[in-house]
């Protein structure tokens, strides 16, 4: 079998050169494009210098081996911090705070250029620590529990102002937990028990007072009813009742008079019956 003369003329070095050239084209072409993820913005970095040209999510061209693209997350992110402080009445309190924040995409360049990608550790966590200590020192320990919404609102207001300087937006803040000393927890529990007992005693007293008032009202009603009944009794009514009794007795009489008589009132008033 004869080999094509043209193939004989192709030298191995030339083949290697072609392969290398193809590989270079593939490598360079693959590095000439980059994609910015959804919920992020991109910033060009050329020879270590950040460019303020902001890239939206999608595919973008870049100069291979010269430019890189830094992606900045603009979605809501949660930062959680534990803070130890003292209340106004000098009770030690540990506070676990969760802050939802986001990066203002229009100011992503300023944030990355002035602070860098570690802005959560450089700015956010220290700000939360400082502000939580400042606010908890304004309230007695019990108020931190009973007025938690007010405390969280004040922390949110101060933190919003602080992080706003760096174009960071505070979306929400939650005080996950207040932790106090065992002695304080026991005193709170004892106070709650005392309050419950006092409330029970107050309710019992109120119940006794209500029952007493009900009995008085019932007695007054019965007395008033008896008084009204007495007003209805007249001599004519008494005489009428006597006649009704005598008539009923007469209906049952067998015509025989009692054999024993005395000074008592006759069983039947015959005269009154004969006059009818």
C-alpha positions as CSV (number, residue, x, y, z in Angstrom):
1,X,0.0,0.0,0.0
2,X,1.5,3.3,-1.1
3,X,1.4,6.4,1.2
4,X,0.1,9.6,-0.2
5,X,3.0,11.7,-1.2
6,X,1.5,14.9,0.3
7,X,1.3,13.2,3.7
8,X,5.0,12.3,3.3
9,X,5.8,16.0,2.9
10,X,4.1,16.9,6.3
11,X,6.7,17.0,8.9
12,X,6.0,16.0,12.5
13,X,7.1,19.4,13.8
14,X,4.5,21.1,11.7
15,X,1.8,18.8,13.1
16,X,2.8,19.7,16.6
17,X,2.7,23.4,15.8
18,X,-0.8,23.1,14.4
19,X,-2.0,21.2,17.5
20,X,-0.4,23.8,19.8
21,X,-2.0,26.6,17.9
22,X,-5.4,25.0,18.1
23,X,-5.0,24.5,21.9
24,X,-4.0,28.1,22.3
25,X,-7.0,29.3,20.4
26,X,-9.2,27.1,22.6
27,X,-7.6,28.2,25.8
28,X,-7.7,31.9,24.8
29,X,-11.2,31.6,23.6
30,X,-12.3,30.0,26.8
31,X,-10.8,32.7,28.9
32,X,-12.2,35.5,26.7
33,X,-15.7,35.2,28.3
34,X,-17.1,35.0,31.7
35,X,-20.6,34.8,33.2
36,X,-22.1,36.8,36.1
37,X,-24.5,34.8,38.2
38,X,-28.1,35.9,38.9
39,X,-28.3,38.0,42.1
40,X,-24.8,39.3,41.6
41,X,-23.0,42.2,39.8
42,X,-19.6,41.9,38.2
43,X,-16.6,44.2,38.3
44,X,-13.6,44.1,36.0
45,X,-10.2,43.8,37.6
46,X,-7.3,44.6,35.3
47,X,-3.7,44.0,36.5
48,X,-5.0,44.3,40.1
49,X,-6.9,47.5,39.5
50,X,-10.7,47.5,40.0
51,X,-12.8,49.0,37.2
52,X,-16.1,50.8,38.1
53,X,-17.8,49.4,35.0
54,X,-20.5,47.3,36.6
55,X,-21.6,44.1,34.8
56,X,-25.1,42.8,35.1
57,X,-25.9,39.0,35.3
58,X,-25.1,37.2,32.0
59,X,-22.1,36.5,29.7
60,X,-19.4,39.1,29.2
61,X,-16.2,39.5,27.3
62,X,-12.8,40.0,29.1
63,X,-9.3,40.2,28.0
64,X,-7.7,36.8,28.5
65,X,-5.0,36.5,31.2
66,X,-5.2,40.3,31.8
67,X,-8.7,40.8,33.2
68,X,-10.7,39.0,35.8
69,X,-14.3,39.6,36.9
70,X,-15.1,39.9,40.6
71,X,-18.7,38.9,41.5
72,X,-20.5,40.8,44.3
73,X,-23.6,39.1,45.8
74,X,-26.5,41.6,46.0
75,X,-29.0,39.2,47.4
76,X,-30.2,39.3,51.0
77,X,-27.6,37.7,53.3
78,X,-27.8,36.8,56.9
79,X,-25.1,37.7,59.5
80,X,-25.4,36.1,63.0
81,X,-23.5,37.4,66.0
82,X,-23.2,36.6,69.7
83,X,-22.7,39.6,71.9
84,X,-21.9,39.8,75.7
85,X,-22.8,43.0,77.5
86,X,-24.4,44.3,80.7
87,X,-27.9,45.7,81.1
88,X,-28.7,49.1,82.8
89,X,-29.0,47.3,86.2
90,X,-25.6,45.6,85.6
91,X,-27.0,42.2,84.8
92,X,-24.7,40.2,82.5
93,X,-26.6,39.3,79.2
94,X,-25.6,37.4,76.1
95,X,-27.5,38.4,73.0
96,X,-27.7,36.3,69.8
97,X,-28.7,38.6,66.9
98,X,-29.5,37.8,63.3
99,X,-29.2,40.6,60.7
100,X,-30.4,40.3,57.1
101,X,-28.6,42.8,54.9
102,X,-27.8,43.3,51.2
103,X,-25.3,45.2,49.1
104,X,-26.6,48.2,47.1
105,X,-25.7,47.1,43.6
106,X,-25.2,50.7,42.4
107,X,-22.5,51.2,45.0
108,X,-20.8,47.8,44.8
109,X,-17.7,49.3,43.3
110,X,-17.2,51.7,46.2
111,X,-17.7,48.9,48.7
112,X,-15.2,46.5,47.0
113,X,-12.7,49.2,46.2
114,X,-12.7,50.7,49.7
115,X,-13.4,47.7,52.0
116,X,-12.9,44.5,49.9
117,X,-14.7,41.2,49.8
118,X,-14.4,40.6,53.6
119,X,-16.7,43.5,54.5
120,X,-18.9,41.3,56.7
121,X,-16.0,40.6,59.1
122,X,-14.5,44.1,58.7
123,X,-17.7,46.2,59.0
124,X,-20.9,44.3,59.8
125,X,-20.0,42.1,62.7
126,X,-18.1,44.8,64.6
127,X,-21.0,47.2,64.1
128,X,-23.5,44.7,65.4
129,X,-21.3,44.0,68.5
130,X,-20.9,47.7,69.3
131,X,-24.5,48.7,68.8
132,X,-26.0,45.8,70.7
133,X,-23.8,46.6,73.7
134,X,-24.8,50.3,73.4
135,X,-28.6,49.5,73.3
136,X,-28.7,46.8,76.0
137,X,-26.9,49.1,78.4
138,X,-29.9,51.5,78.2
139,X,-32.5,49.0,79.5
140,X,-32.9,47.0,82.7
141,X,-32.7,43.3,82.3
142,X,-36.4,42.7,82.6
143,X,-37.2,45.3,80.0
144,X,-34.9,43.6,77.5
145,X,-37.4,40.6,77.8
146,X,-40.7,42.4,78.0
147,X,-39.8,45.2,75.5
148,X,-37.9,43.1,73.0
149,X,-39.6,44.7,69.9
150,X,-38.6,48.2,71.1
151,X,-35.0,47.0,71.7
152,X,-34.8,45.4,68.3
153,X,-36.2,48.5,66.7
154,X,-33.5,50.7,68.3
155,X,-30.7,48.4,67.3
156,X,-32.1,48.3,63.7
157,X,-32.2,52.1,63.5
158,X,-28.7,52.6,64.7
159,X,-27.3,49.7,62.6
160,X,-29.1,51.1,59.5
161,X,-27.3,54.4,59.9
162,X,-24.0,52.8,60.5
163,X,-24.0,50.4,57.6
164,X,-25.5,53.0,55.3
165,X,-22.2,54.8,55.3
166,X,-20.8,51.8,53.3
167,X,-23.8,51.4,51.0
168,X,-25.0,48.3,52.9
169,X,-28.8,48.0,53.4
170,X,-30.3,46.5,56.6
171,X,-33.4,44.6,55.6
172,X,-34.3,43.1,58.9
173,X,-33.0,42.4,62.4
174,X,-34.1,39.7,64.9
175,X,-33.0,39.2,68.5
176,X,-32.9,35.4,68.5
177,X,-32.2,35.0,72.2
178,X,-31.3,36.8,75.4
179,X,-29.3,34.7,77.9
180,X,-29.0,35.8,81.5
181,X,-27.3,34.4,84.6
182,X,-28.9,31.5,86.5
183,X,-29.4,33.8,89.6
184,X,-31.4,36.3,87.5
185,X,-33.4,33.5,85.8
186,X,-34.4,32.2,89.3
187,X,-35.4,35.6,90.5
188,X,-37.6,36.1,87.4
189,X,-39.2,32.7,88.0
190,X,-39.9,33.5,91.7
191,X,-41.4,36.8,90.7
192,X,-43.7,35.2,88.2
193,X,-44.8,32.7,90.8
194,X,-45.5,35.5,93.3
195,X,-47.5,37.4,90.6
196,X,-49.5,34.3,89.8
197,X,-50.3,33.7,93.4
198,X,-51.3,37.4,93.9
199,X,-53.5,37.2,90.9
200,X,-55.2,34.0,92.1
201,X,-55.8,35.6,95.5
202,X,-57.2,38.7,93.9
203,X,-59.5,36.6,91.7
204,X,-60.6,34.6,94.8
205,X,-61.4,37.8,96.6
206,X,-63.3,39.2,93.7
207,X,-65.3,35.9,93.4
208,X,-66.2,36.1,97.1
209,X,-67.3,39.7,96.7
210,X,-69.5,38.8,93.7
211,X,-71.1,35.9,95.5
212,X,-71.8,38.1,98.6
213,X,-73.4,40.7,96.3
214,X,-75.5,38.1,94.7
215,X,-76.7,36.8,98.0
216,X,-77.6,40.3,99.1
217,X,-79.4,41.0,95.9
218,X,-81.3,37.7,96.3
219,X,-82.3,38.5,99.9
220,X,-83.4,42.0,98.8
221,X,-85.5,40.5,96.0
222,X,-87.2,38.0,98.4
223,X,-87.9,40.7,100.9
224,X,-89.4,42.9,98.3
225,X,-91.5,40.1,97.0
226,X,-92.8,39.4,100.6
227,X,-93.6,43.1,101.1
228,X,-95.6,43.2,97.9
229,X,-97.5,40.1,98.9
230,X,-98.3,41.6,102.3
231,X,-99.7,44.7,100.5
232,X,-102.0,42.4,98.5
233,X,-103.6,40.9,101.7
234,X,-106.8,42.8,102.6
235,X,-109.6,42.0,105.1
236,X,-111.9,41.3,102.2
237,X,-109.4,38.8,100.8
238,X,-109.0,37.1,104.2
239,X,-112.8,36.8,104.5
240,X,-113.1,35.4,101.0
241,X,-110.5,32.8,101.7
242,X,-112.3,31.8,104.9
243,X,-115.6,31.4,103.0
244,X,-113.8,29.3,100.3
245,X,-112.4,27.0,103.1
246,X,-115.8,26.7,104.7
247,X,-117.5,25.8,101.4
248,X,-115.0,23.1,100.7
249,X,-115.5,21.7,104.3
250,X,-119.3,21.8,103.8
251,X,-119.0,19.8,100.6
252,X,-117.3,17.1,102.5
253,X,-119.6,17.2,105.6
254,X,-121.9,14.2,106.1
255,X,-124.6,16.2,108.1
256,X,-123.6,15.0,111.5
257,X,-122.7,17.6,114.0
258,X,-119.7,17.0,116.3
259,X,-120.6,15.5,119.7
260,X,-118.1,17.6,121.6
261,X,-118.4,21.3,121.7
262,X,-116.4,23.9,123.4
263,X,-115.6,27.6,123.3
264,X,-113.8,27.3,120.1
265,X,-115.0,28.7,116.9
266,X,-117.6,26.5,115.2
267,X,-116.2,24.2,112.5
268,X,-118.9,25.7,110.1
269,X,-120.4,29.1,110.4
270,X,-124.0,28.1,109.7
271,X,-125.3,31.6,110.0
272,X,-123.0,32.9,107.3
273,X,-124.1,30.1,105.0
274,X,-127.9,30.6,105.6
275,X,-127.5,34.3,104.8
276,X,-126.2,33.5,101.3
